[in-house]
Amino acid sequence: MQTVFVYGTLRAGEVNDISKAAARHDIAAPNLLGTATVRGHLFDFGSYPGLVVDEAGIDVKGDVYEIDDELVAVLDEIERVYPGVESLFLAREVMVKVDGNAVNCRFYPVTPKAVKGQQEIRSGDWVEHRSTR
C-alpha cells in the first residue's frame, strides 16, 4: 500500500476520479485518509490543473488516499509519467499532514517551466475553481 496526494482531476467527482480509475482496472478501491494541503502555486491548464511546489506559495487543497501498489501504474498513465521520459507532470513525494499526522505521499506536480502564461488559481482549490468558471 502507498499513499497519494491528489489535487486535480484525480479528486472524487472529477474526470479522472481515483476511485473510478481503480474500478476500471479491477484494483481495490482507494481509502480516503482525509484532506491536506501542499504549499505552492496552482495553475489552470484548461481541462486540468498543474501544481508547482513553493514554500512561499499558498495552500493548495487536495485529498490523501491509501492505494494499492497496482494503482500507481494507472495513475502514472493518467498523468503520462514514464520512466526516462520528460513530460509535463512529474512523479514526486511530499510530506503532508492529515488530521495532525505526517504522511509521505506520492503526487504529480508539473515542471515549473510549463506554467508560463497559464492562469494561476488563487483559491488553491481546483474543484472550486472549475465549478465557478
DAHUKA-V993621 format. One record per residue. RES is the residue in one small letter. PHI is phi in whole degrees, 0 to 359 (* if undefined). BURIAL is b if it has 16 or more other C-alpha atoms within 10 Angstrom, else e. Layout:
RES|PHI|BURIAL, RES|PHI|BURIAL
This chain:
m|*|e, q|228|e, t|242|b, v|222|b, f|256|b, v|242|b, y|235|b, g|226|b, t|289|b, l|275|b, r|290|b, a|305|b, g|86|e, e|271|e, v|301|e, n|250|b, d|328|e, i|301|b, s|292|b, k|290|b, a|297|b, a|296|b, a|298|e, r|299|e, h|251|e, d|52|e, i|251|b, a|308|e, a|297|b, p|292|b, n|254|e, l|290|e, l|270|b, g|148|e, t|260|b, a|205|b, t|228|b, v|234|b, r|284|b, g|173|b, h|233|b, l|254|b, f|237|b, d|265|b, f|260|e, g|102|e, s|261|e, y|201|b, p|259|b, g|223|b, l|250|b, v|248|b, v|289|b, d|199|e, e|302|e, a|274|e, g|278|e, i|258|b, d|281|b, v|263|b, k|278|b, g|202|b, d|241|b, v|247|b, y|238|b, e|267|b, i|231|b, d|293|b, d|306|e, e|297|e, l|288|b, v|302|b, a|298|e, v|293|b, l|296|b, d|301|b, e|292|e, i|301|e, e|273|b, r|57|b, v|255|b, y|233|e, p|304|e, g|77|e, v|242|e, e|279|e, s|217|e, l|298|b, f|267|b, l|238|b, a|263|b, r|223|e, e|239|e, v|214|e, m|264|e, v|233|b, k|248|e, v|238|e, d|51|e, g|83|e, n|258|e, a|285|e, v|228|b, n|273|b, c|236|b, r|282|b, f|203|b, y|233|b, p|282|b, v|255|b, t|292|b, p|304|e, k|291|e, a|284|e, v|270|b, k|303|e, g|85|e, q|272|e, q|287|e, e|278|b, i|266|b, r|289|e, s|284|e, g|76|b, d|231|b, w|300|b, v|298|b, e|297|e, h|298|e, r|298|b, s|286|e, t|253|e, r|273|e
